[in-house]
Structures are given as structure tokens and as C-alpha cells.
Amino acid sequence: MKCRILLPLLLLLCLTLSGCAHNRQAVQLPEASAGQTDYSQLDLAERFEDLGGLTAASPLIVEALLTENSSKVAYAGANFIINELTVTDVIKGNASAMGQTLQLLELESLNINLTKTSDRFILFLDRYEGPVIEDEAYVISGVYQGRFDIGEDDKVRYAAGERGGLSTFQGQITPAGVEEFKEQIIQSFR
């Protein structure tokens, strides 16, 4: 309960102390580096203990392809990245998202480009609601807990555990083939 309250309070405090600067610009993203991002110091507001909980908290679950289009947003002293994704399959949620381009909002220091092993992902998403951007955007459920990479071998992996991230159930269900993983997701919300 304390974690659910602490993160929003810290964000509010940061916004209050920093003022309200808003700047959106194109950005050249760094190449992915396996050792660059460390999740071990993050205090997550929500911890998912099983696939069912993660699925229930995610109104939209998609297989997506990361495009090369990204932009940077500075807001109240924090830097964010908006990555563009093309939805290649809707696993849960509005089927009209199929083939659409979505905006993924992340903290710059945790963005998907820093840890990706390919450009394909299964993402558990929630609609972003907040002051950073006005356009429709999504965030990954559980910051990184709802992000699963799809490798060149067509296997789904949860890479956050290798970077000190929370790993409660993810190691039990991955690596898995893409279709097998999608079926596990579907079974978790039936």
C-alpha cells in the first residue's frame, strides 16, 4: 500500500518543485546496451505477482513492432521518450488497434530502446493519463513488468530480470514461443 502512494506523491513533489517546463523535440536515441539499464533501484508502485494480475491491469495487450520514430519530452525537470509502435496483433482489448500506430510514453532512462534485443514485443499497456503529453499515448503496465521481448528465434523473453528488475512469475512462463505465450495470456483472462 505504501508503494502505491509513495510513487504518485514523489511525482507530485517533483512536479511542484520543478515548475512546469514543456519541451518536445526529436531525439537521436542511443544504441541499445545490455548493461546500461539497471532496474534494481526502482521502487515500483505496483507489483504483479502473476500473469492474471498483469493481464487484469492491462486494458490493451498487443504484439507490436517498434518503429524508428521517437521524440523526447521534457516536463517538470524529467525527461521522457515517446516511441512509436505498430500493432501487429491485439491479444486483449479493442481489435481496432490492429495495424494502428500507438505512442508509448516512458522515462528516458528506462526506455525500450536501451534494453531491446529486437524490435518486436508483447506489451501489456494502459492508456496514459497525465500532463506530460496531450496526444493519446500508452504506458507499460508495471513500468517494465509488462514488457516481453520477442527474439530472432521467435521466443518471448522477460529481460528485466537480467537487469535487476522484479521477477515474480515471469521466469516461470518465459522463454516461450510467441503463440504459446499469447495462449497463456488469453487463458489468464478467460
C-alpha atoms as a printed R data frame, in Angstrom:
    type eleno elety resid chain resno       x       y       z
1   ATOM     1    CA   MET     A     1   0.000   0.000   0.000
2   ATOM     2    CA   LYS     A     2   2.842   2.388   0.845
3   ATOM     3    CA   CYS     A     3   4.408   1.822  -2.613
4   ATOM     4    CA   ARG     A     4   1.129   2.700  -4.340
5   ATOM     5    CA   ILE     A     5   1.034   6.004  -2.504
6   ATOM     6    CA   LEU     A     6   4.749   6.802  -2.490
7   ATOM     7    CA   LEU     A     7   5.371   6.948  -6.254
8   ATOM     8    CA   PRO     A     8   2.493   9.367  -7.059
9   ATOM     9    CA   LEU     A     9   3.484  11.557  -4.107
10  ATOM    10    CA   LEU     A    10   7.102  11.680  -5.260
11  ATOM    11    CA   LEU     A    11   5.987  12.569  -8.790
12  ATOM    12    CA   LEU     A    12   3.707  15.303  -7.443
13  ATOM    13    CA   LEU     A    13   6.531  16.658  -5.302
14  ATOM    14    CA   CYS     A    14   8.897  16.635  -8.289
15  ATOM    15    CA   LEU     A    15   6.340  18.481 -10.427
16  ATOM    16    CA   THR     A    16   5.684  21.021  -7.684
17  ATOM    17    CA   LEU     A    17   9.343  21.754  -7.016
18  ATOM    18    CA   SER     A    18  10.457  21.795 -10.632
19  ATOM    19    CA   GLY     A    19   7.891  24.074 -12.213
20  ATOM    20    CA   CYS     A    20   6.211  23.278 -15.476
21  ATOM    21    CA   ALA     A    21   8.624  23.333 -18.403
22  ATOM    22    CA   HIS     A    22   7.313  21.623 -21.520
23  ATOM    23    CA   ASN     A    23   9.549  20.922 -24.497
24  ATOM    24    CA   ARG     A    24   9.040  18.313 -27.211
25  ATOM    25    CA   GLN     A    25  11.796  17.704 -29.710
26  ATOM    26    CA   ALA     A    26  13.199  14.982 -31.931
27  ATOM    27    CA   VAL     A    27  15.936  12.936 -30.338
28  ATOM    28    CA   GLN     A    28  18.672  10.623 -31.519
29  ATOM    29    CA   LEU     A    29  18.390   7.582 -29.287
30  ATOM    30    CA   PRO     A    30  21.485   5.716 -28.131
31  ATOM    31    CA   GLU     A    31  22.202   2.210 -29.320
32  ATOM    32    CA   ALA     A    32  20.916  -0.496 -27.020
33  ATOM    33    CA   SER     A    33  23.402  -1.655 -24.441
34  ATOM    34    CA   ALA     A    34  22.736  -4.761 -22.367
35  ATOM    35    CA   GLY     A    35  24.411  -3.372 -19.247
36  ATOM    36    CA   GLN     A    36  23.124   0.174 -19.492
37  ATOM    37    CA   THR     A    37  19.817  -0.052 -17.605
38  ATOM    38    CA   ASP     A    38  19.541  -1.251 -14.010
39  ATOM    39    CA   TYR     A    39  16.052  -1.674 -12.582
40  ATOM    40    CA   SER     A    40  17.195  -2.781  -9.122
41  ATOM    41    CA   GLN     A    41  16.858   0.683  -7.563
42  ATOM    42    CA   LEU     A    42  13.294   1.290  -8.769
43  ATOM    43    CA   ASP     A    43  10.544   1.345  -6.179
44  ATOM    44    CA   LEU     A    44   7.537   0.160  -8.165
45  ATOM    45    CA   ALA     A    45   4.079   1.447  -7.298
46  ATOM    46    CA   GLU     A    46   2.536  -1.859  -8.375
47  ATOM    47    CA   ARG     A    47   3.987  -5.348  -8.230
48  ATOM    48    CA   PHE     A    48   2.397  -8.082 -10.298
49  ATOM    49    CA   GLU     A    49   2.598 -11.485  -8.674
50  ATOM    50    CA   ASP     A    50   1.032 -13.468 -11.532
51  ATOM    51    CA   LEU     A    51   0.062 -13.256 -15.186
52  ATOM    52    CA   GLY     A    52  -3.621 -12.892 -14.290
53  ATOM    53    CA   GLY     A    53  -2.953  -9.755 -12.259
54  ATOM    54    CA   LEU     A    54  -0.848  -8.191 -15.007
55  ATOM    55    CA   THR     A    55  -3.482  -9.062 -17.603
56  ATOM    56    CA   ALA     A    56  -6.322  -7.664 -15.486
57  ATOM    57    CA   ALA     A    57  -4.446  -4.362 -15.026
58  ATOM    58    CA   SER     A    58  -3.828  -4.006 -18.777
59  ATOM    59    CA   PRO     A    59  -6.778  -2.904 -20.922
60  ATOM    60    CA   LEU     A    60  -4.686  -3.409 -24.062
61  ATOM    61    CA   ILE     A    61  -2.220  -6.240 -24.695
62  ATOM    62    CA   VAL     A    62  -0.534  -6.276 -28.089
63  ATOM    63    CA   GLU     A    63   2.213  -7.721 -30.151
64  ATOM    64    CA   ALA     A    64   3.952  -4.690 -31.596
65  ATOM    65    CA   LEU     A    65   6.822  -3.644 -33.775
66  ATOM    66    CA   LEU     A    66   8.918  -0.678 -32.647
67  ATOM    67    CA   THR     A    67   9.348   1.886 -35.420
68  ATOM    68    CA   GLU     A    68  12.301   4.224 -35.720
69  ATOM    69    CA   ASN     A    69  10.148   7.254 -34.849
70  ATOM    70    CA   SER     A    70  10.798   8.666 -31.385
71  ATOM    71    CA   SER     A    71  10.650  12.025 -29.726
72  ATOM    72    CA   LYS     A    72  11.798  13.453 -26.447
73  ATOM    73    CA   VAL     A    73   9.639  15.383 -23.997
74  ATOM    74    CA   ALA     A    74  10.978  17.345 -21.063
75  ATOM    75    CA   TYR     A    75   8.376  18.044 -18.428
76  ATOM    76    CA   ALA     A    76   8.897  19.464 -14.950
77  ATOM    77    CA   GLY     A    77  12.554  18.517 -14.854
78  ATOM    78    CA   ALA     A    78  12.028  14.928 -16.034
79  ATOM    79    CA   ASN     A    79  12.887  13.554 -19.467
80  ATOM    80    CA   PHE     A    80  10.546  11.215 -21.315
81  ATOM    81    CA   ILE     A    81  10.704   9.332 -24.600
82  ATOM    82    CA   ILE     A    82   7.729   8.760 -26.855
83  ATOM    83    CA   ASN     A    83   8.312   5.732 -29.062
84  ATOM    84    CA   GLU     A    84   6.058   4.812 -31.929
85  ATOM    85    CA   LEU     A    85   4.769   1.235 -32.154
86  ATOM    86    CA   THR     A    86   2.880  -0.536 -34.927
87  ATOM    87    CA   VAL     A    87   0.382  -3.067 -33.570
88  ATOM    88    CA   THR     A    88   0.732  -6.414 -35.363
89  ATOM    89    CA   ASP     A    89  -1.716  -8.358 -33.155
90  ATOM    90    CA   VAL     A    90  -4.260  -7.464 -30.477
91  ATOM    91    CA   ILE     A    91  -4.273 -10.118 -27.752
92  ATOM    92    CA   LYS     A    92  -6.645  -8.276 -25.414
93  ATOM    93    CA   GLY     A    93  -8.536  -5.040 -25.917
94  ATOM    94    CA   ASN     A    94 -10.022  -3.099 -28.797
95  ATOM    95    CA   ALA     A    95  -9.437  -5.051 -32.009
96  ATOM    96    CA   SER     A    96  -9.464  -1.792 -33.996
97  ATOM    97    CA   ALA     A    97  -5.930  -1.150 -32.690
98  ATOM    98    CA   MET     A    98  -4.726  -3.838 -35.134
99  ATOM    99    CA   GLY     A    99  -2.414  -2.228 -37.700
100 ATOM   100    CA   GLN     A   100  -2.550   1.114 -35.886
101 ATOM   101    CA   THR     A   101   0.374   3.179 -34.688
102 ATOM   102    CA   LEU     A   102   0.490   3.835 -30.940
103 ATOM   103    CA   GLN     A   103   2.587   6.204 -28.866
104 ATOM   104    CA   LEU     A   104   4.485   4.615 -25.953
105 ATOM   105    CA   LEU     A   105   5.479   7.042 -23.187
106 ATOM   106    CA   GLU     A   106   8.408   6.056 -20.944
107 ATOM   107    CA   LEU     A   107  11.007   7.699 -18.756
108 ATOM   108    CA   GLU     A   108  14.050   8.373 -20.907
109 ATOM   109    CA   SER     A   109  16.363   6.447 -18.566
110 ATOM   110    CA   LEU     A   110  14.138   3.329 -18.802
111 ATOM   111    CA   ASN     A   111  13.000   3.481 -22.398
112 ATOM   112    CA   ILE     A   112  12.598   0.405 -24.527
113 ATOM   113    CA   ASN     A   113  15.473   1.337 -26.864
114 ATOM   114    CA   LEU     A   114  18.058   0.930 -24.110
115 ATOM   115    CA   THR     A   115  17.378  -2.752 -23.469
116 ATOM   116    CA   LYS     A   116  15.755  -4.138 -26.597
117 ATOM   117    CA   THR     A   117  17.097  -7.271 -28.221
118 ATOM   118    CA   SER     A   118  14.874  -6.842 -31.297
119 ATOM   119    CA   ASP     A   119  12.093  -4.525 -32.447
120 ATOM   120    CA   ARG     A   120   9.255  -6.991 -31.636
121 ATOM   121    CA   PHE     A   121   7.475  -7.072 -28.292
122 ATOM   122    CA   ILE     A   122   4.435  -8.258 -26.434
123 ATOM   123    CA   LEU     A   123   3.315  -5.297 -24.365
124 ATOM   124    CA   PHE     A   124   0.771  -5.025 -21.564
125 ATOM   125    CA   LEU     A   125  -0.471  -1.447 -21.876
126 ATOM   126    CA   ASP     A   126  -2.597   1.093 -20.092
127 ATOM   127    CA   ARG     A   127  -3.721   4.434 -21.503
128 ATOM   128    CA   TYR     A   128  -1.596   7.322 -20.248
129 ATOM   129    CA   GLU     A   129  -3.443   9.982 -18.292
130 ATOM   130    CA   GLY     A   130  -1.424  12.954 -17.182
131 ATOM   131    CA   PRO     A   131   0.152  16.273 -18.030
132 ATOM   132    CA   VAL     A   132   3.290  15.208 -19.929
133 ATOM   133    CA   ILE     A   133   1.669  14.996 -23.383
134 ATOM   134    CA   GLU     A   134  -1.756  15.823 -24.741
135 ATOM   135    CA   ASP     A   135  -1.789  13.219 -27.537
136 ATOM   136    CA   GLU     A   136  -3.166   9.742 -26.918
137 ATOM   137    CA   ALA     A   137  -0.397   7.562 -25.519
138 ATOM   138    CA   TYR     A   138   0.135   4.364 -23.582
139 ATOM   139    CA   VAL     A   139   2.417   3.261 -20.773
140 ATOM   140    CA   ILE     A   140   3.661  -0.225 -19.967
141 ATOM   141    CA   SER     A   141   1.811  -1.803 -17.051
142 ATOM   142    CA   GLY     A   142   4.160  -2.048 -14.089
143 ATOM   143    CA   VAL     A   143   6.790   0.214 -15.723
144 ATOM   144    CA   TYR     A   144   8.739  -2.734 -17.200
145 ATOM   145    CA   GLN     A   145   6.844  -5.740 -15.815
146 ATOM   146    CA   GLY     A   146   4.513  -5.765 -18.828
147 ATOM   147    CA   ARG     A   147   7.252  -5.768 -21.449
148 ATOM   148    CA   PHE     A   148   8.304  -9.009 -23.106
149 ATOM   149    CA   ASP     A   149  10.856  -9.094 -25.926
150 ATOM   150    CA   ILE     A   150  10.416 -11.373 -28.934
151 ATOM   151    CA   GLY     A   151  13.808 -12.602 -30.101
152 ATOM   152    CA   GLU     A   152  15.003 -13.519 -33.562
153 ATOM   153    CA   ASP     A   153  14.274 -17.149 -32.628
154 ATOM   154    CA   ASP     A   154  10.569 -16.239 -32.141
155 ATOM   155    CA   LYS     A   155  10.839 -16.823 -28.372
156 ATOM   156    CA   VAL     A   156   9.288 -14.450 -25.851
157 ATOM   157    CA   ARG     A   157  11.619 -13.409 -23.034
158 ATOM   158    CA   TYR     A   158  11.364 -11.226 -19.950
159 ATOM   159    CA   ALA     A   159  14.674  -9.370 -19.939
160 ATOM   160    CA   ALA     A   160  14.021  -7.115 -16.923
161 ATOM   161    CA   GLY     A   161  15.039  -9.896 -14.511
162 ATOM   162    CA   GLU     A   162  18.528  -9.833 -16.031
163 ATOM   163    CA   ARG     A   163  18.755  -6.116 -15.196
164 ATOM   164    CA   GLY     A   164  17.807  -6.346 -11.528
165 ATOM   165    CA   GLY     A   165  14.093  -5.925 -12.201
166 ATOM   166    CA   LEU     A   166  11.295  -7.561 -10.302
167 ATOM   167    CA   SER     A   167  10.665 -11.097 -11.487
168 ATOM   168    CA   THR     A   168   7.831 -12.809  -9.658
169 ATOM   169    CA   PHE     A   169   6.186 -15.104 -12.208
170 ATOM   170    CA   GLN     A   170   7.843 -14.145 -15.488
171 ATOM   171    CA   GLY     A   171  10.626 -16.724 -15.278
172 ATOM   172    CA   GLN     A   172   8.027 -19.487 -14.977
173 ATOM   173    CA   ILE     A   173   6.312 -18.604 -18.258
174 ATOM   174    CA   THR     A   174   9.266 -17.457 -20.377
175 ATOM   175    CA   PRO     A   175  11.055 -18.190 -22.576
176 ATOM   176    CA   ALA     A   176   8.135 -19.426 -24.621
177 ATOM   177    CA   GLY     A   177   7.124 -19.448 -28.259
178 ATOM   178    CA   VAL     A   178   5.072 -16.434 -29.332
179 ATOM   179    CA   GLU     A   179   1.834 -18.347 -29.938
180 ATOM   180    CA   GLU     A   180   2.232 -20.360 -26.717
181 ATOM   181    CA   PHE     A   181   2.763 -17.125 -24.757
182 ATOM   182    CA   LYS     A   182  -0.293 -15.490 -26.339
183 ATOM   183    CA   GLU     A   183  -2.383 -18.511 -25.397
184 ATOM   184    CA   GLN     A   184  -1.193 -18.235 -21.776
185 ATOM   185    CA   ILE     A   185  -2.325 -14.602 -21.769
186 ATOM   186    CA   ILE     A   186  -5.727 -15.464 -23.231
187 ATOM   187    CA   GLN     A   187  -6.204 -18.246 -20.669
188 ATOM   188    CA   SER     A   188  -5.379 -15.813 -17.850
189 ATOM   189    CA   PHE     A   189  -8.391 -13.592 -18.586
190 ATOM   190    CA   ARG     A   190 -10.988 -16.201 -19.569
